[in-house]
Amino acid sequence: MNNMTMAMRRRPEILRMLCRTILSASSSSEQIAKSCSSDEMIKYEQEYSAHNYHPIPVVFSKAKDVHVWDPEGRKYLDFLSAYSAVNQGHRHQKILDALVEQAQQLTLSSRAFYNDKFPVFAKYLTNLFGYDMVLPMNTGAEGVETALKLARKWGYEKKGIPKNEGIIVSCCGCFHGRTLGVISMSCDNEATRGFGPFLPGQLKVDFGDVAALKNIFEVHGDKVAGFLFEPIQGEAGVILPPEGYIQSVRELCSKYNVLMIADEIQTGIARTGKLLACDWEGVRPDVVILGKALGGGVLPVSAVLADKDVMLCIKPGEHGSTFGGNPLASAVAIASLEVVVEEKLAERAVEMGQVFRNQFLDLQNAHPDIIKEVRGRGLLNAVELNAKGLSSVSAFDICQQLKERGILAKPTHDTIIKFSPPLTIRLEELSEAVKAFKEVLEHDLPKMRQQLQGSVTEHQPSACDRCGRHEYNRRPAGIRYQQQIFEEESNCFLENI
Ligand SMILES: Cc1ncc(COP(=O)(O)O)c(C=O)c1O
């Protein structure tokens, strides 16, 4: 142990002083990474990085499989898996080996030339998922943008939609990423405020509402190129559609000649217990978008899958990405998919998910005033808390306490906590999380409530700026919303009447 490390262990003030010195302009990045505490790292990031997420204050320094360590050596169980990008577990050896081996040969060609890894990946991926062709990209949002462009192109070339009149239908409460095209479909004020004007040619429909979708297709069907949806709405809080919904969507899309576009970026690659969540209803979408776990938590890799009649509507030069289909990503993606197949991660997700939900349901029985609902499929799960039971405490506060007890989970909206661990997780580790949650509810929550007494927290979702609805993502069964189209910054949205 060197002198600096010994001093840092002994005295937090010395550590802070040292960090300040190290963070001065003369220090190297390596020095900073080796010497700073979590708090210093967080400050450092806050000073130099723009905002994007609302992070839980924990710093990842090392990870393996389901575990993460912070710079102080504290160990955590990862129940977010980087939003389902780490289905295979952190730093899976097979994926790392593929990365290193390929890095020693070739990392980038750009598709201005061919390389000898992408075709292998393309063949493996298309065979595994049963589609003719793949269009490779990098991030999830790029994958979605690609699918939207593909649908428009197909709409004009194959369906005969008049020029520039193509419409894409998407769902209220959806999350497909953060690009302008994608947020044009969002009902999330945080994602949309201040970023208009939005993309024209959009229509919204309630997720899970077959009758409303049918109405839209009846009224606008001639111009609708695609219906984009998540088979389970992940970021909205793990919202499952009614049984049979995906099959009905398939039937409607076929009847009205609309491309059924499944965003399986979060639900795909075994997360829900099948290779694709659409497999639960035996449905084959026309277009599938993959991302996240396709890169095994190592590199950003996304892909759009479709058959030739759709995919070949995009001609050479009409779409691309410098890094899309790069050999390094291709090697990593092959290994990532092989791990999912070889380790039967889909089967594991079904088994572990059931145990997890059962344990949480027991907890709900013990605390019905606080736990409103436990839901999910495979290892994509959420626990929704009662706003009343929480009083001024938020799901974020609960996640902070979970972190103190070694469990990393992330809230979505004010009252929902998502649990999506790596699919390699073991029974004891799942139980550890449930135990920690129980302790937070029984020991920490009463204290937090007391501390926050008198402070006012709004747990009600604010009305969507664009459609005016208060609760866009959850609807009591049986309630139907009459459709009315209105124009807002050249967008069509459905309004609840
Ligand atoms: C369903 C879905 N689509 C798209 C995205 C966007 O992916 P990325 O953050 O890689 O752009 C996400 C990210 O959470 C997602 O959950």
The ligand as a Tripos MOL2 file, in Angstrom:
@<TRIPOS>MOLECULE
LIG
   16    16     1     0     0
SMALL
NO_CHARGES

@<TRIPOS>ATOM
      1 C1        -37.8350    0.1920  -25.4810 C.3       1 LIG1
      2 C2        -36.6550    1.0820  -25.6870 C.ar      1 LIG1
      3 N1        -36.3990    1.5520  -26.9160 N.ar      1 LIG1
      4 C3        -35.3440    2.3470  -27.1500 C.ar      1 LIG1
      5 C4        -34.4870    2.7250  -26.1370 C.ar      1 LIG1
      6 C5        -33.3340    3.6440  -26.4180 C.3       1 LIG1
      7 O1        -32.1280    2.9700  -26.3410 O.3       1 LIG1
      8 P1        -30.7460    3.8040  -26.2430 P.3       1 LIG1
      9 O2        -30.7350    4.4180  -24.8830 O.co2     1 LIG1
     10 O3        -29.6910    2.7780  -26.4310 O.co2     1 LIG1
     11 O4        -30.7920    4.8220  -27.3290 O.co2     1 LIG1
     12 C6        -34.7320    2.2660  -24.8350 C.ar      1 LIG1
     13 C7        -33.8530    2.6570  -23.7240 C.2       1 LIG1
     14 O5        -34.1370    2.4980  -22.5740 O.2       1 LIG1
     15 C8        -35.8420    1.4190  -24.5970 C.ar      1 LIG1
     16 O6        -36.1210    0.9570  -23.3800 O.3       1 LIG1
@<TRIPOS>BOND
     1     1     2 1
     2     2     3 ar
     3     2    15 ar
     4     3     4 ar
     5     4     5 ar
     6     5     6 1
     7     5    12 ar
     8     6     7 1
     9     7     8 1
    10     8     9 2
    11     8    10 1
    12     8    11 1
    13    12    13 1
    14    12    15 ar
    15    13    14 2
    16    15    16 1
@<TRIPOS>SUBSTRUCTURE
     1 LIG1         1 GROUP 0 **** ****
